[in-house]
């Protein structure tokens, strides 16, 4: 994206407002920062703010996908270590990919007794 486009100028202005503590509690920029920090990608924000360089769309999709995969994998490993009784994780998988059941996280609504 050209540095002179209105969209890029607005995003840069919001990033600098966020960086210098004028609006760190809510909003679009805070959401972006939270996601980048959650997946260990904060260095890309720093690079973008200092040099205005950001990976291409295809590169970013690969970087972000790998980071999300690694993060979920680490979380699942932690869950397996915490499950001392082996109730849920006693079957070792042979695939290098996450099982499709992990994608259901947050999509299933709990059933409450007596609800119609």
N, C-alpha and C positions, 0 to 999 in steps of 0.2 A: 504494500500500500504506500502510495506517495506520502511523504511527510507533510505536504501542504493541503491534503484533503481535510475537509471539515470533520469527518468522523474520527480520523487519527488525532487531530488537534484536541477534540473534546475528550477522547480517552486519555491522552497525555495530560491534559489539564486536571482531569479527575484523579489520575494516578499521583500527580504531584501534590494535589490537595490531600489525598490520603496519606502520602509519605510524610508530609510535614504536619500531620496530626490535626487537620482541620475537620475531618469527617471520618473517623475510624470505626464507627460503630455499626453502620448499616449501609445498604446500597449495593449497586452493581459491582463496584470496584472491590468492596469488602468481600463479596461473594467470590469473585475471581481469586483474590488473595487467599481466602480460606481453602479453596479447592487446590490451588497450587501448593500451599503449605501441607495440606493433608497428604498429598502424594509426593512430597519431596521435590517439587519443581520450582521452588522460590527463586533459584538462581536465574531462571529464564526471565523472570520479571525484572530482576536487577539488571541483567544484560540489556533488556529492552529499554529500560529507563535511562541507561547510561549511553548506549550506542544506537538505539532505535532499531536494533537488529532482532528479528524473530525468525524461527525456522519456517520453512514453507508449510503449506497446509498438509501435504502428504507426510513430510518429516514430523510435524507436530502430532499428527494422528498416531504415527508409529511410536514416538517418544511417550506420549500420554498413555497409549494402550499398554505399553510395556510397564510403565510405572504403576498403573492401576492393577495390572496382573500381579506384579511383584508385591504390591501392598496387600492385595487380597490373599495371596499365597502366604505371606508372613502372618496375617491375621488367622488364617485357617490352621497354620502350623501351631500358633499359640493356643488356639482352641483345643487342638489335639493333645498338646502337652498338659493343659489344665484338666482334661477329662480323665481323671485318675481311674475311674471304673471302666473305662473303655466302652461305655454304653453306645456312643454315637459314632465313634471313629475307629472301630475295630477291624475294618476292611481296608486293606491297602490297595490303592489304585495303581494301574499300570500305565495310565495315560499321563502325558505331561501337561494336559489341559485341565482346567477346573471342571468338575462335574456340573452338569446343567442345573442341578438342584441348588447350587450356590447362587444362581441368578434369581431364585425365588425369594431371596432375602428381602423383606420389606414389601413384597407384593401380596403376601397372603394375609388376609384379615383374620384376627382371632374370632372364634365362635364363642358367643356368650350363651350360657344356658338360659332357656326361657325366652330367648329373643325369637320373634317370628319374622 
